[in-house]
Amino acid sequence: MNINFILYVRDQAKSREFYAIALGMAPRLDVPGMTEFELAPGSVLGLMPEKGIKRLLPDMPDPEKGSGIPRAEVYLTVPDPAIYHARALAAGARELSPLAPRGWGDKAAYSLDPDGHVLAFAARI
């Protein structure tokens, strides 16, 4: 089974650059309408322009009207969350909470990506 998570973004190029810096990797696919980062074998984070998804949602609210409102959280368990969090901040993320122990047994840091999605980098304590 492969797992793809797709975030709707205002500006695909800006989001591609942000995630390339924050994740420390180049996208595996970058074409008009979709950018993909392979997070692990069979696990992909996709970035799709809001305008592209509108065609599939003719009777639904316009995704562009929700820009900047936290609509999703990307929670990534990584070897060193401090490094990833620092890269996200350097790429323009807004810090929500610095790296700290959490009640569920992880240490995690939280920020907002350029589109207002919550981005967390974590590791087991």
Secondary structure, DSSP 8 states (H G I E B T S, - for coil): --EEEEEEES-HHHHHHHHHHHHTS--SEEETTEEEEEEETTEEEEEEEHHHHHTT-TTS--GGGGTTS---EEEEE-S-HHHHHHHHHHTT-EEEEEEEE-TTSEEEEEEE-TTS-EEEEEEE-
